[in-house]
Amino acid sequence: MKTNKIYSFLSFLMIAFTITSCVQDGDFDVPNVTVEEPNITPNSTILAIKTALQQEFNSTGDLVYTFYENASNPTYVEGYVVSSDAAGNFYKKLIVQDKAENPTAGIEIVLNKSSLSETYEVGRKVYIKLDGLSVSYDDGESASYISPSNGIPGKYVLGVLDGDQVDDIPSTSIKDHIWRSATVANIVPTSIQLADITGAHINTMIELSSAQMLKSDLTKTFAGEATDEFDGFRTIFECDTEKTIQLQTSTFASFKSNLVPQGKGTFKAVLSKDFRSEFLVAIANTPSDLDFTDSNRCDPPVLDCGTGAVGGSVVLLDEDFEGITSTSGITSAGWTNVNVNGGSTLFTSTSFGGNRYVQISAYNSGEAPLEAWLVTPEIDLDATTGEELTFETNTGYDNGKALTAYVSSDFTGDVTTATWLKIDAVLSEGPSSGYNSFIGSGSINMSCLSGKVHVAFKYEGADFGVTTTFQVDNVKVTGN
């Protein structure tokens, strides 16, 4: 056995010597990694891609437009890559915007190829030949309501036509449609506030100057929780406006199990929409894009009555909604049920499995934004001590935080003029498909409050944004 090993080793040396002896010095050249500038002159723009589809829709109602071959005068556009799949948070797609700074349009290009960042890194200028490619549009609405002109931000995707859908450009065809420029630019994210986002910002890189993770997400990973299926959704909270946007992270991302950052700071990401194009999402190329290093968070003030035993045998409010079987019945029971924006969507009486509760969702509401409040009847705390609030919530088709609990000592019927203090309660979360089970809010200490108070549940969503279904049940206040 020993002789065989020696013989094999000697044979390997002889073969290696024979191969190397046939190669003259200098035949092993260093690979040429220099990118030569293609002889391409762009004659169209990414914005024109969108316009072409919009015109097609206005003419025929189609949501797909194909750029036909023109051998004598091909159509080329240029753009700058702003996505990277190096950390696994993008897959078989390039996000390209028309300018390195102050972009006016961006587009998603789907490709049947992975490890794209090795060739098309962030900032790489590229040229795209449109001939033979197709662009599609989706804003997340139902089929009969999708429209590039309905005011709802939508996503444009460029690829090849497969039936009536746009699919990945085959790996063998990529070289016929995308060329690298020698230019690698510094991408300057568009500094913006969430309230100012429009459809023009989708598929471009944006930056929030002061943001943080929502407080309830601080114990979570980016996408490593048991409820995370294909993507994890966490909530970015904008400090100046208290608006939010969903941070989408793939469960295949290398940093999916990292704990989300705890502080506040700047945040840059590619603005996109979720898989079904129903709501806006921000997608980070790397966790370092969340530069949340300032420990001085901007959390809104919350009710804080300290610690200690609370609750007792005196019941000040106890509503299980079993006796309320209609929306009008909610008001008849002394609750305030109001849509602040004048829409028709309110908390409604619903039942399932023999249990009755109130429920609300922005899905198919046609309202964007939707802000609705459900306020308890008056609760008098003067005759008791050690008051405790508890309630239960359940969620369905969760695509973002929509419900917040508050308390007010000066509510007189108009939720917009009252002073509301947030209640730091445990609220139901997930799943993204189907429903969760009712969970308790935890014991909420109200002992530092006095006089007449009202507890409120505020729902904030939008038909093309956060549409999570929220259910509320068993609202109870007790004291001694």
N, C-alpha and C positions, 0 to 999 in steps of 0.2 A: 504494500500500500504506500509505503514511504517512497519507493522507487518510482511509482506512477506519478506521485505529486511532483517529484523533481523533474521527471521527463516532461510533464505538462508545462511546468514553469519555463524550462529551457526552450520548449517549442514556442511558447508565447514570446520570449525574447527574440528568437530568430525571426518570427513573423514581423514583430515590431521593427526590428532592424532593417528587414527587407523593405518595408513600407517607407521608412524614413530615409533610407539611402537613395530612394528614387526621387526624392523631393530636393530640389536645389535650394540654396539659401535665398531667402526673400520670397519664396513661393507662398508662404503663409502670411498673407497681408492682414492688417487690422481692418475689420469691416468698416465700410464707409457709412457712417451714421448721419452725414450731412443731408439735410432736406433741401432739395433744389426747388426753387419757386416755379410752380406750374405756369405754363403760358396760357393763362385763363383770364379773360376779362369779364367780370360779372355784368350781366345785362338785365338783372331783375333783383328783387329783394325778398326777404322773409315776409315783410309786410304784404308784398304783392301776392305771395302764396295764399295768405288769408283772404285777401281781396278776391282772388280768383274763385275760391270756394264760396264766398259770400255771394258773388254774382251768379254762380251756378245754382245756389240755393234759391235766390230770388227768381231765377228763370225757370227752374225745373222742380224745385223742392228737394233736390238731392243733397245729402250731407257728405258726399265724397266727390272730389274733383280729380281727374287724371290729366297730367301734362303729357301730351302726345309727342311722339318722336318728330324731330325736325333736324335732319342730318346737316342741312346747310346752315342752320342757325340755332344751335342748341341753347337752352335756357340755363344760365348759371346764376347762383346766388352765393354770397359769402357770409360767413358768420364766425363766431368765437365760441368754443366749447366751454360750458360752465359746469358740467357734471363730471363726476369721476366714479368709476366702479372699483377703484383700488381697494376700498374698504367694504365692498359688497352691498352698498346701499342703493346702487343703480344696477340694473341687469339688462343687458342687450339693448341699450338705448343710449343715445347722445342727446343732451339738451344743448341747443345752440341758439345764441342771441345775436342780433345783427350788429351790435357795437360792443366794444370792450368796456365802454363807459356810457352812461345815459342811453341805454338801448330803447328802441321803440317797439320791438317785437321779438318773440322767441318761438321756437318750435321744437317738438320732440321727434327725433328720428329713431325708428325701431329697426334693429339690425340683428340678423341671426349670427351673432358673434359675441363672445365674452372677452374679458381682459382688454377692453377698449382703451383704457387709460394708458396702456403701454404705447399706444400709437397716437391717441387723441387726448392729450393731457389738458387740464384746465388752462384756458388761455390760448390754446392752439387755434390759429385761424384756419378755416377750412373752406373749400369750394365745393358746392353741391350742384351736380347736374340733375335738373328736374325731369328731363325727358324720360318718360316711361314710369315715373313715380306718381303716387296718388296721395292726396291729403284728405284727412277726415276731420270731423268736428263733433264734439260732444260736450254738453253743458250739464249733464246729469238729469235733465228733465225726462219725463216719459216721452215715448217716440213721437207722439203727435204735438208735443210742445217744444221740442228741441229747435233752436233757431239761433243763428249767429247774430241776430239783431234784436233779441228779446231782452237785452240788458243784463243777462246773467253771464258772468265770466265763464268761458268754456276753454277747452284744450284742443289744440290742433296737433295732429299726429301725421308724420310723413313716412311713407313706406311703399310697398307694392300692393296692388289690388289682388285680393284673393276672394273671388265671388263678389259680394257686395261690401266687403270689409277690407280695411288696410291692415296688412300683415308685415312681418319682418322682411327687410331686404336680404336675399340670400347671401351667404358669406362669399360665394363666388362672384357676386355682382357688385360687391361694395366698391371694388377698385374702379368700376365703370361709372360710379356716381359720386364718390367722395375723394377729394384730393387734399393732402396736407399742404399748407403754406409753410414757408420758412419762418413765419412770424409767430412768436409766442408772446402774447400781450399780458399785461397785468390787468386782471378783471377787477373793476371798481364796482362793488355792489351798489345798487340804487338804495339810498337811504330814504326810508319811507315809514309812515305810520299805517297801521293795519286798516284804519278807516278810509285811507286814500287809495287802497288797492283797486285796480281795474283789470279788465281782461287783458289789457296790453302788457301787464306785468307778469302774466303766466308764462312759464318757461324762460324766465330770466332770473338772475341772481339779485336778491334783495338783502337789505340789512336793517335791523331794528337797533336803534342806538341805546335803548335802555329796556331790557327785558329779563325774564327769569322763568324758571319752571313754576307752574302752579303749585301751591303749597301741598295740595293733596297728592301730588306726583313725586314728592321728594324721596319717598322710600322705595321708589321703583327703579328698575333698569330701563334702558332704552326700548328693548323689545324682547326681554327674556322672561316675562311673566307667563304663568300657566294659561292666561286668557288671550295671550297674543298668538294669533294664528299665522297669517302670512306677513302681517305688519303689526308693529306696535304703535299705538297712538298716545302721545303725551301732549300736554297742553302748555304752550308758550304764552306767558302773561306779559302784556305790554304795560310797563310801569306808568307812563304818563296818561294813558287813556283807559287802562284796565280792560282793554279789548284782548281777545285771545285768538290763537290759531293753533291748529293741530300739527305737531311735529310727527312726521311719519318716518319710521325706521323699519327696514326689512328685518325679518327674523333670520335672514342669512347674512346680515351685516356682521363684520368681525367684532364690532363693539356692542352688539346687542345686549350682552350681559353686564355691561358697565352701568354703574349707578349714575343716574342723571346728575348733572352739576347742581350744587346747592345754593350758589350765590346768584348775583345778577351781573349784567354787563351787556356787551354787544352780541348780536346774533346775526349770522349770515347764512343763507340757505337758498336753494333753488325753489322758487314758488311754483307749485303745480296743483293738480287736483288728485283726489284719491282714485283708486282703480275704476270705480264706476262714475267718476267725474262729478260726484254729487256735492263735494265740499272742498274748500281750499286746504292745501297742506303745504308745509315747508319741509324740504328734504335736505339734510346736511350731508356734505361729502365726507366729512370726518367729524368726530366729536369735538375736536379743537375749534370747529366753527362756532361752537357755543362758548364764547369767552366769558363765562359767568364766574368771575374770580372775586368780585366785590362781595364781601360777606354781609354788607348792609342791604338786606333785601327790602323790597318795596311792598310788602304784604299789606293789604288794607286792614284797618283796625277791626277786631272782632270782640264779641261779647266775652268778657273775662271776669267772672265773679269769684275766682279763686277755686280752691279745692275744699273738700269736706263733704260730709254726708248730706244729701238733699233728698227731697221727696217725702211724702207722708200719706196719711190717710184721707186728707182733705182733697177732693177732686175739684179743680177749678175749670178744667176743660177736658172732655173725653169724647172724641169723635171717631167712630169707626166707619162712618159713611154707609152703614147697612140700611139706614132708614131713608137715604137720599137716592132716588132712582132716576133723576133727570138733572139737566143743567140748571133749570129754573129752581129745582129743589135745593141746590147748593146755596143760592141767594136767599131762599126762604128760610134756610137754617141759620141765617145770620152771617154767612161768609160773604166777603167781597170778591167777586170774580170779574176781572176787568182786563181788556186788551188795550194797552197804552197807546198803540199806534192806530187805533180805530178799526182794526181788522175784526173778523168774526171768530177767530180761533180762541177758545177759552178752555179752562179745565172742565172736563166732562165726567159725569158719573158712568162708571164702567164696572163690569163684573166678570170674573172668570173662576171656574172651579168652586162656585158657591161663595166666593169672597167678593165684596164690593169695595170700591176705592175710587179715587179721582185720577184722571189721566190727561196728559197733554203731549202733543208732538207737532213739530213744524212740517212733518212730511206731508206733501201734497196740499199744503195749506194755501199756497199761492202768496204767502206773505214773506217778505224779505226786507227788513228784519221782522221778526215776531218777538214781541215782549208782552207777556201776560203775567198777571199777579193773582194769587189766591191768598186772601187775608182772613185770619180767624176772626170770630166774634171777639168782643172786648173781654179781656181777662183782668180781673181785679186782684191785685197782689197785696192790698193793704191789710187784709185780715189774716194773713198767713205768713209763715217764715219758711226758709229752706226750700223754696220752690224749685221744681225740676221739670224740664220739658223733654219729652221723648216722642219720636214718630218713626215711621218706617217708609222706605222708598224702594222702588224696583225700577229697573231700566230694561229697555228693549231696543235692538238695532242701534246700539250705542256708537255714535261717531263723534262724540265730543261732549264736554261739560256743558250742560244747559240749565241746571237747576241750582239755585242758591237760596238758603234760608236766612231770614232777617227778623229782627224785633224792633218795634218802635214804641216810643212813649208819647208821641204827639200825632198819631194818625187819626184823622177825623173824617176820612172817606175818600180822599184823593191821594193815591200812592205817590204821585209826582211831587207833592209838596211836603210830605212827611219826612222826618229824619229816620233813616234806617241804619241799624247796626248789624253787621254780618254775624251769623251764628256759625261757629266752627263745628259743623256736624259731620258725621259719617254718612256719605251718600252712596247709593248703589252705583256700580260701574259694570259695563259690559253686559252681554257679549255683543259683537258687531252683527251677529245674525241670530235671531231668536230672542228669548227673554231670559233674564236672570231670575232670582227669587228675592222676595222682600227681605231687607236687612234693617236692623235697628240703627237709629241715629247715634246711639250712645247716650249717656246721661248728661244733659246740658243744664248746667247750674245757672239758675235765674235769680238766686237769692239776693243779689245786690241791686235788683230792680225793685221799684215800688210804684204804687199807683196803678193806673189802668194802662195795659199794654196790649199790643197786637203782634202776633207772629205771622210772617208772610212767607210764601214760597214764590220766587220769581223765576220764570222760565224765559230764557233768551236763546233764540235759534233763528233759523232762516230756511226757507224752502229749498234753496240751493246750497245751504251751508250745514250747520249742525241741526240735525233733525231727530236726535235721540228721543225716544219715547220715555217719559217719566211718569211713574205712578206714585201716589202718596196715600198713606193709610195710617190709621190708629194714632192720631195726633192727641197727645195727652199732657196736661199740666197738673201736677199735684204739689201739695205743701203740707205744712203742719199748722 
